[in-house]
Amino acid sequence: MQTITNVAPKQFLTVVEHQETVAVSLNLKSVARSAAGEVDLALVGDTGLRYLFEGSVDLAHWSRLGVRTNLIGGIRFIDTRATNLPKRFYRVSIP
């Protein structure tokens, strides 16, 4: 478990965790919020891998949002459940 405290708002943090079985390259390409409030995340990473998207409103409790397979080097995930949330944190991992 890793705890990050006193994090300033309005920034992106990249936390890299060691994984012995897979070497992964994953970068956030863009993030946008639609007029309806949906959050659109675009990432660039290694092909052929499944990525697990999770969301949190407090960085302590995480919910599974979905899984995407990277077939072409880029992944898009649209969080349709973020429409009524003033803030939301995201993390992506390989299950």
Buried (B, 14 or more C-beta within 10 A) or exposed (E): EEEEEEEEEEEEEEEEEEEEEEEBEBEBEEEEEEEEEBBBBBBBBBEEBEBBBBBBBEEEEBEEBBEBEBEEEEBEBBBEBBEEEEEBBBBBEBE
